[in-house]
Amino acid sequence: MASGLETLCGQAYGAHQYRKVGIHTYSAIISLILVCFPLSLIWISLGKLLTAVGQDPLISNAAGKYAMWTIPGLFASAILQPLMKYLQSQSLILPMLISSTVTLCLHVPLCWVLVFKCGFGTVGAALATSISFWLNTIVLGLYVKYSPSCERTRVPLSKEAFQGIRSFLRLALPSAVMICLEWWSFELLVLLSGLLPNAQLETSVLSICLTTISFLYTIPLGLGAAASTRVSNELGARKPQAARVAAYTIMLLALSETILMSTTLFACRYILGYAFSNEKEVVDYVTRMTPLICISVITDSLQGVLSGVARGCGWQHLGAYVNLGAYYLGGIPIAVLLGFYYHWGGRGLWIGILTGSSVQTIFLFLITGSTNWQNQVSNARERILDRRLPLENDLK
């Protein structure tokens, strides 16, 4: 939901509407804190919910405990994510880099102590994550409050923030749908793997694959954030050609990055599994899956930056439609067919979701390539003036 700020704050900052940047940020924080309460109830019941849908009781119990102890971090994220989008829209990247680096340096030993020294296991990992989220939130909050760099956009909390919740939700909800439809499809792979024969092996390997691409996805995610910032700023400043150049430049960077990362990953296919497990069966299975992971890295990198362009323009609703069709009408049915009917196991599940990712990338590329950037400037102007846009305007 916080990704809605990439459109609102980015375009407002580009148009020199600095006060609105701060107001939108407050609206987002209020909205996300309220959302945390129903989410917390779901996380508290997660262990029982997973068991109810047929997952292994031991795995479900461990997942439930982990989720419960990350609830404090959930509330921290409700503040942290809007602060990060607030700074990102102003190209204030260095404070986030420093804050994240400090948090990481403290998180690693903290996690080690809680997991191993205190013997808390997965609960210790969850608790360490929650503490680290709050630390990062406090550091960035202090920077925003006292830094001269935020002086123009720093505003006091007022009733305008509550009045702006509606404007935020108009973009936040499709933003959440756009992102969640994609992420949930990958998480669904792990749930489906728990229904396969030899569920522990399949779940372990697919979790390793998912962790690997999630780790590598942080690079195109950063490029996508840069694309969102540049495109939204330029549209807010009424510079359509500059927005177009920013979009295509970031796509070239993503293409270069993905070739390098996928090639490196393929070269390391025989040792990748050892980063997660010493069991030969798991390592060999990961080796066989690595070529598919490499292709996923390529599609994910390209769609990551294209999604950033979409958020910068305010196309979240289009992204939601694309993701719904690509994954839930295409990718997941193919995954189920290959994984269960043709008995390809985890490999079949991954091929299915890879199909969905490829379709998503193609459609986002076609939408970006056919964009009328001058029309997007007009849409941005309407959005900054807080007028309700007809959805069909974004198709032009």
TIMARVEX-226060 format. One record per residue (C-alpha): residue number from 0; residue in three letters; x, y, z. Coordinates in nm, 3 decimals, m for minus. Example, Ala and Ser with C-alpha at 12.3 -4.5 7.8 and 13.67 -1.06 7.14 Angstrom:
BEGIN
+-----+------+---------+---------+---------+
| pos | code |       x |       y |       z |
+-----+------+---------+---------+---------+
|   0 |  ALA |   1.230 |  m0.450 |   0.780 |
|   1 |  SER |   1.367 |  m0.106 |   0.714 |
+-----+------+---------+---------+---------+
# end
This chain:
BEGIN
+-----+------+---------+---------+---------+
| pos | code |       x |       y |       z |
+-----+------+---------+---------+---------+
|   0 |  MET |   0.000 |   0.000 |   0.000 |
|   1 |  ALA |   0.287 |   0.237 |   0.071 |
|   2 |  SER |   0.381 |   0.221 |  m0.298 |
|   3 |  GLY |   0.093 |   0.459 |  m0.364 |
|   4 |  LEU |   0.321 |   0.729 |  m0.224 |
|   5 |  GLU |   0.566 |   0.673 |  m0.509 |
|   6 |  THR |   0.304 |   0.831 |  m0.734 |
|   7 |  LEU |   0.162 |   1.091 |  m0.494 |
|   8 |  CYS |   0.481 |   1.216 |  m0.327 |
|   9 |  GLY |   0.697 |   1.181 |  m0.638 |
|  10 |  GLN |   0.466 |   1.384 |  m0.862 |
|  11 |  ALA |   0.391 |   1.641 |  m0.590 |
|  12 |  TYR |   0.764 |   1.694 |  m0.529 |
|  13 |  GLY |   0.830 |   1.731 |  m0.902 |
|  14 |  ALA |   0.557 |   1.998 |  m0.917 |
|  15 |  HIS |   0.713 |   2.180 |  m0.616 |
|  16 |  GLN |   0.406 |   2.107 |  m0.403 |
|  17 |  TYR |   0.626 |   2.039 |  m0.102 |
|  18 |  ARG |   0.359 |   2.064 |   0.165 |
|  19 |  LYS |   0.156 |   1.791 |  m0.004 |
|  20 |  VAL |   0.453 |   1.553 |   0.018 |
|  21 |  GLY |   0.440 |   1.567 |   0.397 |
|  22 |  ILE |   0.060 |   1.547 |   0.413 |
|  23 |  HIS |   0.050 |   1.239 |   0.187 |
|  24 |  THR |   0.311 |   1.073 |   0.409 |
|  25 |  TYR |   0.104 |   1.128 |   0.723 |
|  26 |  SER |  m0.207 |   0.994 |   0.546 |
|  27 |  ALA |  m0.016 |   0.681 |   0.454 |
|  28 |  ILE |   0.117 |   0.622 |   0.806 |
|  29 |  ILE |  m0.231 |   0.658 |   0.959 |
|  30 |  SER |  m0.385 |   0.424 |   0.700 |
|  31 |  LEU |  m0.117 |   0.156 |   0.732 |
|  32 |  ILE |  m0.127 |   0.152 |   1.113 |
|  33 |  LEU |  m0.502 |   0.086 |   1.096 |
|  34 |  VAL |  m0.445 |  m0.195 |   0.846 |
|  35 |  CYS |  m0.196 |  m0.360 |   1.083 |
|  36 |  PHE |  m0.469 |  m0.456 |   1.331 |
|  37 |  PRO |  m0.664 |  m0.698 |   1.108 |
|  38 |  LEU |  m0.336 |  m0.829 |   0.966 |
|  39 |  SER |  m0.216 |  m0.902 |   1.319 |
|  40 |  LEU |  m0.525 |  m1.114 |   1.384 |
|  41 |  ILE |  m0.449 |  m1.317 |   1.072 |
|  42 |  TRP |  m0.085 |  m1.365 |   1.174 |
|  43 |  ILE |  m0.187 |  m1.476 |   1.524 |
|  44 |  SER |  m0.406 |  m1.747 |   1.369 |
|  45 |  LEU |  m0.162 |  m1.837 |   1.092 |
|  46 |  GLY |  m0.048 |  m2.170 |   1.236 |
|  47 |  LYS |  m0.404 |  m2.299 |   1.262 |
|  48 |  LEU |  m0.495 |  m2.160 |   0.919 |
|  49 |  LEU |  m0.203 |  m2.341 |   0.752 |
|  50 |  THR |  m0.294 |  m2.668 |   0.921 |
|  51 |  ALA |  m0.655 |  m2.623 |   0.813 |
|  52 |  VAL |  m0.556 |  m2.602 |   0.444 |
|  53 |  GLY |  m0.360 |  m2.926 |   0.465 |
|  54 |  GLN |  m0.006 |  m2.815 |   0.542 |
|  55 |  ASP |   0.232 |  m3.019 |   0.757 |
|  56 |  PRO |   0.141 |  m2.952 |   1.126 |
|  57 |  LEU |   0.505 |  m2.913 |   1.236 |
|  58 |  ILE |   0.585 |  m2.666 |   0.957 |
|  59 |  SER |   0.258 |  m2.481 |   1.018 |
|  60 |  ASN |   0.328 |  m2.449 |   1.390 |
|  61 |  ALA |   0.677 |  m2.309 |   1.325 |
|  62 |  ALA |   0.542 |  m2.063 |   1.067 |
|  63 |  GLY |   0.268 |  m1.954 |   1.309 |
|  64 |  LYS |   0.517 |  m1.881 |   1.587 |
|  65 |  TYR |   0.743 |  m1.691 |   1.349 |
|  66 |  ALA |   0.454 |  m1.478 |   1.220 |
|  67 |  MET |   0.330 |  m1.398 |   1.571 |
|  68 |  TRP |   0.668 |  m1.263 |   1.681 |
|  69 |  THR |   0.702 |  m1.046 |   1.370 |
|  70 |  ILE |   0.381 |  m0.856 |   1.454 |
|  71 |  PRO |   0.576 |  m0.576 |   1.635 |
|  72 |  GLY |   0.782 |  m0.538 |   1.317 |
|  73 |  LEU |   0.459 |  m0.510 |   1.118 |
|  74 |  PHE |   0.365 |  m0.190 |   1.302 |
|  75 |  ALA |   0.717 |  m0.058 |   1.255 |
|  76 |  SER |   0.685 |  m0.120 |   0.881 |
|  77 |  ALA |   0.362 |   0.082 |   0.877 |
|  78 |  ILE |   0.574 |   0.384 |   0.968 |
|  79 |  LEU |   0.900 |   0.285 |   0.802 |
|  80 |  GLN |   0.765 |   0.224 |   0.451 |
|  81 |  PRO |   0.597 |   0.567 |   0.416 |
|  82 |  LEU |   0.911 |   0.734 |   0.552 |
|  83 |  MET |   1.120 |   0.554 |   0.292 |
|  84 |  LYS |   0.883 |   0.657 |   0.010 |
|  85 |  TYR |   0.885 |   1.013 |   0.146 |
|  86 |  LEU |   1.265 |   1.028 |   0.129 |
|  87 |  GLN |   1.280 |   0.841 |  m0.200 |
|  88 |  SER |   1.049 |   1.091 |  m0.372 |
|  89 |  GLN |   1.300 |   1.365 |  m0.284 |
|  90 |  SER |   1.602 |   1.157 |  m0.395 |
|  91 |  LEU |   1.730 |   1.152 |  m0.036 |
|  92 |  ILE |   1.883 |   0.807 |  m0.072 |
|  93 |  LEU |   2.196 |   0.843 |   0.143 |
|  94 |  PRO |   2.007 |   0.860 |   0.477 |
|  95 |  MET |   1.824 |   0.536 |   0.391 |
|  96 |  LEU |   2.152 |   0.371 |   0.293 |
|  97 |  ILE |   2.320 |   0.471 |   0.618 |
|  98 |  SER |   2.021 |   0.371 |   0.828 |
|  99 |  SER |   1.990 |   0.033 |   0.656 |
| 100 |  THR |   2.362 |  m0.032 |   0.689 |
| 101 |  VAL |   2.363 |   0.046 |   1.061 |
| 102 |  THR |   2.056 |  m0.169 |   1.113 |
| 103 |  LEU |   2.209 |  m0.459 |   0.920 |
| 104 |  CYS |   2.533 |  m0.442 |   1.117 |
| 105 |  LEU |   2.334 |  m0.469 |   1.440 |
| 106 |  HIS |   2.080 |  m0.718 |   1.307 |
| 107 |  VAL |   2.329 |  m0.991 |   1.219 |
| 108 |  PRO |   2.484 |  m1.029 |   1.569 |
| 109 |  LEU |   2.144 |  m0.973 |   1.733 |
| 110 |  CYS |   1.991 |  m1.250 |   1.523 |
| 111 |  TRP |   2.283 |  m1.482 |   1.601 |
| 112 |  VAL |   2.251 |  m1.421 |   1.975 |
| 113 |  LEU |   1.873 |  m1.471 |   1.985 |
| 114 |  VAL |   1.870 |  m1.775 |   1.756 |
| 115 |  PHE |   2.175 |  m1.965 |   1.884 |
| 116 |  LYS |   2.299 |  m1.824 |   2.215 |
| 117 |  CYS |   1.955 |  m1.776 |   2.369 |
| 118 |  GLY |   1.821 |  m2.084 |   2.193 |
| 119 |  PHE |   1.505 |  m1.916 |   2.066 |
| 120 |  GLY |   1.538 |  m2.062 |   1.714 |
| 121 |  THR |   1.290 |  m1.926 |   1.458 |
| 122 |  VAL |   1.122 |  m1.716 |   1.729 |
| 123 |  GLY |   1.457 |  m1.547 |   1.790 |
| 124 |  ALA |   1.491 |  m1.472 |   1.419 |
| 125 |  ALA |   1.144 |  m1.315 |   1.414 |
| 126 |  LEU |   1.213 |  m1.111 |   1.726 |
| 127 |  ALA |   1.545 |  m0.988 |   1.584 |
| 128 |  THR |   1.366 |  m0.881 |   1.267 |
| 129 |  SER |   1.104 |  m0.686 |   1.462 |
| 130 |  ILE |   1.371 |  m0.510 |   1.669 |
| 131 |  SER |   1.566 |  m0.420 |   1.356 |
| 132 |  PHE |   1.257 |  m0.278 |   1.187 |
| 133 |  TRP |   1.193 |  m0.051 |   1.485 |
| 134 |  LEU |   1.556 |   0.058 |   1.497 |
| 135 |  ASN |   1.547 |   0.151 |   1.129 |
| 136 |  THR |   1.219 |   0.335 |   1.181 |
| 137 |  ILE |   1.353 |   0.538 |   1.474 |
| 138 |  VAL |   1.671 |   0.636 |   1.290 |
| 139 |  LEU |   1.483 |   0.755 |   0.980 |
| 140 |  GLY |   1.216 |   0.925 |   1.192 |
| 141 |  LEU |   1.481 |   1.129 |   1.373 |
| 142 |  TYR |   1.642 |   1.223 |   1.041 |
| 143 |  VAL |   1.311 |   1.341 |   0.896 |
| 144 |  LYS |   1.233 |   1.542 |   1.210 |
| 145 |  TYR |   1.566 |   1.723 |   1.245 |
| 146 |  SER |   1.738 |   1.724 |   0.905 |
| 147 |  PRO |   1.748 |   2.053 |   0.709 |
| 148 |  SER |   1.707 |   1.845 |   0.390 |
| 149 |  CYS |   1.345 |   1.775 |   0.486 |
| 150 |  GLU |   1.262 |   2.129 |   0.589 |
| 151 |  ARG |   1.050 |   2.211 |   0.284 |
| 152 |  THR |   0.839 |   1.896 |   0.304 |
| 153 |  ARG |   0.820 |   1.862 |   0.684 |
| 154 |  VAL |   0.474 |   1.960 |   0.806 |
| 155 |  PRO |   0.291 |   1.918 |   1.138 |
| 156 |  LEU |   0.023 |   1.655 |   1.175 |
| 157 |  SER |  m0.315 |   1.814 |   1.099 |
| 158 |  LYS |  m0.666 |   1.725 |   0.990 |
| 159 |  GLU |  m0.547 |   1.750 |   0.628 |
| 160 |  ALA |  m0.366 |   1.419 |   0.680 |
| 161 |  PHE |  m0.694 |   1.250 |   0.773 |
| 162 |  GLN |  m0.873 |   1.419 |   0.484 |
| 163 |  GLY |  m0.602 |   1.290 |   0.250 |
| 164 |  ILE |  m0.660 |   0.925 |   0.342 |
| 165 |  ARG |  m0.915 |   0.889 |   0.062 |
| 166 |  SER |  m0.671 |   1.017 |  m0.201 |
| 167 |  PHE |  m0.402 |   0.785 |  m0.067 |
| 168 |  LEU |  m0.630 |   0.480 |  m0.069 |
| 169 |  ARG |  m0.729 |   0.542 |  m0.431 |
| 170 |  LEU |  m0.373 |   0.454 |  m0.528 |
| 171 |  ALA |  m0.269 |   0.247 |  m0.226 |
| 172 |  LEU |  m0.532 |  m0.024 |  m0.270 |
| 173 |  PRO |  m0.450 |  m0.100 |  m0.637 |
| 174 |  SER |  m0.081 |  m0.076 |  m0.542 |
| 175 |  ALA |  m0.132 |  m0.342 |  m0.279 |
| 176 |  VAL |  m0.331 |  m0.560 |  m0.519 |
| 177 |  MET |  m0.065 |  m0.520 |  m0.789 |
| 178 |  ILE |   0.220 |  m0.623 |  m0.560 |
| 179 |  CYS |   0.036 |  m0.884 |  m0.355 |
| 180 |  LEU |  m0.103 |  m1.069 |  m0.656 |
| 181 |  GLU |   0.254 |  m1.120 |  m0.774 |
| 182 |  TRP |   0.412 |  m1.203 |  m0.435 |
| 183 |  TRP |   0.127 |  m1.430 |  m0.327 |
| 184 |  SER |   0.166 |  m1.636 |  m0.644 |
| 185 |  PHE |   0.523 |  m1.724 |  m0.542 |
| 186 |  GLU |   0.419 |  m1.792 |  m0.184 |
| 187 |  LEU |   0.143 |  m2.013 |  m0.319 |
| 188 |  LEU |   0.414 |  m2.226 |  m0.479 |
| 189 |  VAL |   0.547 |  m2.311 |  m0.134 |
| 190 |  LEU |   0.197 |  m2.394 |  m0.009 |
| 191 |  LEU |   0.134 |  m2.616 |  m0.311 |
| 192 |  SER |   0.470 |  m2.787 |  m0.263 |
| 193 |  GLY |   0.349 |  m2.892 |   0.082 |
| 194 |  LEU |   0.082 |  m3.102 |  m0.091 |
| 195 |  LEU |   0.330 |  m3.288 |  m0.312 |
| 196 |  PRO |   0.478 |  m3.630 |  m0.228 |
| 197 |  ASN |   0.794 |  m3.587 |  m0.017 |
| 198 |  ALA |   0.661 |  m3.250 |   0.099 |
| 199 |  GLN |   0.961 |  m3.165 |   0.318 |
| 200 |  LEU |   1.207 |  m3.193 |   0.027 |
| 201 |  GLU |   0.984 |  m3.005 |  m0.216 |
| 202 |  THR |   0.906 |  m2.730 |   0.035 |
| 203 |  SER |   1.273 |  m2.693 |   0.129 |
| 204 |  VAL |   1.393 |  m2.666 |  m0.231 |
| 205 |  LEU |   1.121 |  m2.425 |  m0.343 |
| 206 |  SER |   1.185 |  m2.213 |  m0.034 |
| 207 |  ILE |   1.554 |  m2.202 |  m0.129 |
| 208 |  CYS |   1.464 |  m2.101 |  m0.485 |
| 209 |  LEU |   1.226 |  m1.835 |  m0.360 |
| 210 |  THR |   1.484 |  m1.701 |  m0.114 |
| 211 |  THR |   1.744 |  m1.686 |  m0.391 |
| 212 |  ILE |   1.534 |  m1.487 |  m0.636 |
| 213 |  SER |   1.404 |  m1.264 |  m0.354 |
| 214 |  PHE |   1.764 |  m1.186 |  m0.260 |
| 215 |  LEU |   1.861 |  m1.110 |  m0.621 |
| 216 |  TYR |   1.537 |  m0.916 |  m0.677 |
| 217 |  THR |   1.659 |  m0.645 |  m0.439 |
| 218 |  ILE |   1.876 |  m0.510 |  m0.723 |
| 219 |  PRO |   1.596 |  m0.455 |  m0.980 |
| 220 |  LEU |   1.374 |  m0.345 |  m0.690 |
| 221 |  GLY |   1.621 |  m0.063 |  m0.626 |
| 222 |  LEU |   1.634 |   0.018 |  m0.997 |
| 223 |  GLY |   1.254 |   0.017 |  m1.003 |
| 224 |  ALA |   1.248 |   0.262 |  m0.711 |
| 225 |  ALA |   1.486 |   0.488 |  m0.904 |
| 226 |  ALA |   1.264 |   0.460 |  m1.212 |
| 227 |  SER |   0.957 |   0.546 |  m1.006 |
| 228 |  THR |   1.125 |   0.849 |  m0.854 |
| 229 |  ARG |   1.263 |   0.989 |  m1.178 |
| 230 |  VAL |   0.948 |   0.926 |  m1.381 |
| 231 |  SER |   0.712 |   1.068 |  m1.115 |
| 232 |  ASN |   0.932 |   1.374 |  m1.056 |
| 233 |  GLU |   0.955 |   1.449 |  m1.428 |
| 234 |  LEU |   0.582 |   1.404 |  m1.482 |
| 235 |  GLY |   0.510 |   1.635 |  m1.188 |
| 236 |  ALA |   0.751 |   1.890 |  m1.337 |
| 237 |  ARG |   0.569 |   1.864 |  m1.674 |
| 238 |  LYS |   0.863 |   1.712 |  m1.861 |
| 239 |  PRO |   0.723 |   1.423 |  m2.066 |
| 240 |  GLN |   1.035 |   1.366 |  m2.272 |
| 241 |  ALA |   1.254 |   1.346 |  m1.960 |
| 242 |  ALA |   1.014 |   1.091 |  m1.808 |
| 243 |  ARG |   1.031 |   0.882 |  m2.125 |
| 244 |  VAL |   1.412 |   0.891 |  m2.131 |
| 245 |  ALA |   1.427 |   0.792 |  m1.762 |
| 246 |  ALA |   1.198 |   0.492 |  m1.827 |
| 247 |  TYR |   1.401 |   0.357 |  m2.118 |
| 248 |  THR |   1.735 |   0.426 |  m1.952 |
| 249 |  ILE |   1.642 |   0.222 |  m1.645 |
| 250 |  MET |   1.526 |  m0.063 |  m1.870 |
| 251 |  LEU |   1.870 |  m0.076 |  m2.034 |
| 252 |  LEU |   2.035 |  m0.082 |  m1.691 |
| 253 |  ALA |   1.807 |  m0.364 |  m1.580 |
| 254 |  LEU |   1.887 |  m0.566 |  m1.892 |
| 255 |  SER |   2.261 |  m0.531 |  m1.828 |
| 256 |  GLU |   2.220 |  m0.625 |  m1.461 |
| 257 |  THR |   2.008 |  m0.929 |  m1.530 |
| 258 |  ILE |   2.252 |  m1.073 |  m1.784 |
| 259 |  LEU |   2.536 |  m1.042 |  m1.534 |
| 260 |  MET |   2.342 |  m1.190 |  m1.240 |
| 261 |  SER |   2.184 |  m1.480 |  m1.428 |
| 262 |  THR |   2.519 |  m1.576 |  m1.583 |
| 263 |  THR |   2.690 |  m1.570 |  m1.243 |
| 264 |  LEU |   2.412 |  m1.773 |  m1.083 |
| 265 |  PHE |   2.427 |  m2.038 |  m1.356 |
| 266 |  ALA |   2.805 |  m2.068 |  m1.313 |
| 267 |  CYS |   2.750 |  m2.131 |  m0.940 |
| 268 |  ARG |   2.471 |  m2.387 |  m0.987 |
| 269 |  TYR |   2.668 |  m2.679 |  m0.840 |
| 270 |  ILE |   2.746 |  m2.500 |  m0.512 |
| 271 |  LEU |   2.433 |  m2.287 |  m0.467 |
| 272 |  GLY |   2.253 |  m2.549 |  m0.260 |
| 273 |  TYR |   2.534 |  m2.565 |  m0.004 |
| 274 |  ALA |   2.453 |  m2.208 |   0.101 |
| 275 |  PHE |   2.133 |  m2.349 |   0.252 |
| 276 |  SER |   2.184 |  m2.718 |   0.325 |
| 277 |  ASN |   2.446 |  m2.993 |   0.352 |
| 278 |  GLU |   2.202 |  m3.267 |   0.245 |
| 279 |  LYS |   2.306 |  m3.403 |  m0.094 |
| 280 |  GLU |   1.948 |  m3.465 |  m0.202 |
| 281 |  VAL |   1.859 |  m3.100 |  m0.147 |
| 282 |  VAL |   2.179 |  m2.970 |  m0.310 |
| 283 |  ASP |   2.129 |  m3.187 |  m0.622 |
| 284 |  TYR |   1.766 |  m3.078 |  m0.653 |
| 285 |  VAL |   1.868 |  m2.711 |  m0.628 |
| 286 |  THR |   2.130 |  m2.770 |  m0.900 |
| 287 |  ARG |   1.859 |  m2.901 |  m1.134 |
| 288 |  MET |   1.637 |  m2.603 |  m1.052 |
| 289 |  THR |   1.907 |  m2.337 |  m1.106 |
| 290 |  PRO |   1.854 |  m2.294 |  m1.485 |
| 291 |  LEU |   1.489 |  m2.215 |  m1.416 |
| 292 |  ILE |   1.591 |  m1.974 |  m1.141 |
| 293 |  CYS |   1.823 |  m1.797 |  m1.389 |
| 294 |  ILE |   1.533 |  m1.742 |  m1.629 |
| 295 |  SER |   1.322 |  m1.614 |  m1.338 |
| 296 |  VAL |   1.597 |  m1.367 |  m1.252 |
| 297 |  ILE |   1.575 |  m1.228 |  m1.607 |
| 298 |  THR |   1.197 |  m1.187 |  m1.611 |
| 299 |  ASP |   1.183 |  m1.056 |  m1.253 |
| 300 |  SER |   1.451 |  m0.796 |  m1.321 |
| 301 |  LEU |   1.270 |  m0.658 |  m1.623 |
| 302 |  GLN |   0.927 |  m0.656 |  m1.463 |
| 303 |  GLY |   1.076 |  m0.502 |  m1.146 |
| 304 |  VAL |   1.181 |  m0.185 |  m1.328 |
| 305 |  LEU |   0.868 |  m0.181 |  m1.545 |
| 306 |  SER |   0.658 |  m0.198 |  m1.227 |
| 307 |  GLY |   0.859 |   0.099 |  m1.098 |
| 308 |  VAL |   0.768 |   0.296 |  m1.411 |
| 309 |  ALA |   0.404 |   0.198 |  m1.359 |
| 310 |  ARG |   0.409 |   0.324 |  m1.000 |
| 311 |  GLY |   0.572 |   0.649 |  m1.108 |
| 312 |  CYS |   0.296 |   0.708 |  m1.362 |
| 313 |  GLY |   0.011 |   0.595 |  m1.137 |
| 314 |  TRP |  m0.078 |   0.284 |  m1.339 |
| 315 |  GLN |  m0.123 |   0.062 |  m1.035 |
| 316 |  HIS |  m0.469 |  m0.046 |  m1.144 |
| 317 |  LEU |  m0.331 |  m0.157 |  m1.482 |
| 318 |  GLY |  m0.055 |  m0.349 |  m1.305 |
| 319 |  ALA |  m0.317 |  m0.523 |  m1.091 |
| 320 |  TYR |  m0.509 |  m0.635 |  m1.401 |
| 321 |  VAL |  m0.189 |  m0.756 |  m1.567 |
| 322 |  ASN |  m0.078 |  m0.952 |  m1.260 |
| 323 |  LEU |  m0.422 |  m1.104 |  m1.213 |
| 324 |  GLY |  m0.428 |  m1.232 |  m1.569 |
| 325 |  ALA |  m0.062 |  m1.335 |  m1.590 |
| 326 |  TYR |  m0.044 |  m1.531 |  m1.266 |
| 327 |  TYR |  m0.395 |  m1.641 |  m1.174 |
| 328 |  LEU |  m0.537 |  m1.709 |  m1.520 |
| 329 |  GLY |  m0.210 |  m1.835 |  m1.663 |
| 330 |  GLY |   0.083 |  m1.910 |  m1.434 |
| 331 |  ILE |  m0.082 |  m2.084 |  m1.138 |
| 332 |  PRO |  m0.316 |  m2.309 |  m1.342 |
| 333 |  ILE |  m0.016 |  m2.419 |  m1.551 |
| 334 |  ALA |   0.183 |  m2.479 |  m1.231 |
| 335 |  VAL |  m0.091 |  m2.699 |  m1.087 |
| 336 |  LEU |  m0.127 |  m2.887 |  m1.416 |
| 337 |  LEU |   0.246 |  m2.958 |  m1.449 |
| 338 |  GLY |   0.310 |  m3.016 |  m1.079 |
| 339 |  PHE |   0.021 |  m3.250 |  m1.001 |
| 340 |  TYR |  m0.134 |  m3.383 |  m1.322 |
| 341 |  TYR |   0.192 |  m3.446 |  m1.508 |
| 342 |  HIS |   0.379 |  m3.522 |  m1.182 |
| 343 |  TRP |   0.669 |  m3.282 |  m1.250 |
| 344 |  GLY |   0.672 |  m3.186 |  m0.882 |
| 345 |  GLY |   0.839 |  m2.865 |  m0.773 |
| 346 |  ARG |   0.997 |  m2.819 |  m1.115 |
| 347 |  GLY |   0.654 |  m2.812 |  m1.277 |
| 348 |  LEU |   0.527 |  m2.563 |  m1.018 |
| 349 |  TRP |   0.819 |  m2.331 |  m1.091 |
| 350 |  ILE |   0.776 |  m2.357 |  m1.470 |
| 351 |  GLY |   0.413 |  m2.252 |  m1.427 |
| 352 |  ILE |   0.493 |  m1.946 |  m1.222 |
| 353 |  LEU |   0.778 |  m1.860 |  m1.460 |
| 354 |  THR |   0.523 |  m1.858 |  m1.741 |
| 355 |  GLY |   0.314 |  m1.610 |  m1.547 |
| 356 |  SER |   0.616 |  m1.387 |  m1.482 |
| 357 |  SER |   0.706 |  m1.389 |  m1.853 |
| 358 |  VAL |   0.353 |  m1.290 |  m1.955 |
| 359 |  GLN |   0.355 |  m1.012 |  m1.693 |
| 360 |  THR |   0.684 |  m0.874 |  m1.826 |
| 361 |  ILE |   0.562 |  m0.875 |  m2.187 |
| 362 |  PHE |   0.240 |  m0.691 |  m2.105 |
| 363 |  LEU |   0.411 |  m0.428 |  m1.889 |
| 364 |  PHE |   0.665 |  m0.370 |  m2.167 |
| 365 |  LEU |   0.386 |  m0.322 |  m2.423 |
| 366 |  ILE |   0.204 |  m0.078 |  m2.194 |
| 367 |  THR |   0.522 |   0.123 |  m2.134 |
| 368 |  GLY |   0.616 |   0.121 |  m2.503 |
| 369 |  SER |   0.275 |   0.253 |  m2.612 |
| 370 |  THR |   0.252 |   0.527 |  m2.348 |
| 371 |  ASN |   0.158 |   0.881 |  m2.444 |
| 372 |  TRP |   0.389 |   1.068 |  m2.207 |
| 373 |  GLN |   0.230 |   1.407 |  m2.270 |
| 374 |  ASN |  m0.102 |   1.261 |  m2.159 |
| 375 |  GLN |   0.067 |   1.126 |  m1.844 |
| 376 |  VAL |   0.178 |   1.481 |  m1.760 |
| 377 |  SER |  m0.185 |   1.591 |  m1.778 |
| 378 |  ASN |  m0.289 |   1.300 |  m1.557 |
| 379 |  ALA |  m0.020 |   1.392 |  m1.305 |
| 380 |  ARG |  m0.144 |   1.750 |  m1.297 |
| 381 |  GLU |  m0.500 |   1.634 |  m1.230 |
| 382 |  ARG |  m0.376 |   1.405 |  m0.955 |
| 383 |  ILE |  m0.174 |   1.682 |  m0.787 |
| 384 |  LEU |  m0.485 |   1.901 |  m0.790 |
| 385 |  ASP |  m0.663 |   1.604 |  m0.625 |
| 386 |  ARG |  m0.926 |   1.555 |  m0.891 |
| 387 |  ARG |  m1.067 |   1.208 |  m0.945 |
| 388 |  LEU |  m0.925 |   1.062 |  m1.267 |
| 389 |  PRO |  m1.125 |   0.832 |  m1.490 |
| 390 |  LEU |  m0.932 |   0.506 |  m1.515 |
| 391 |  GLU |  m0.945 |   0.507 |  m1.894 |
| 392 |  ASN |  m0.724 |   0.819 |  m1.903 |
| 393 |  ASP |  m0.423 |   0.611 |  m1.807 |
| 394 |  LEU |  m0.477 |   0.388 |  m2.110 |
| 395 |  LYS |  m0.418 |   0.672 |  m2.354 |
+-----+------+---------+---------+---------+
# end
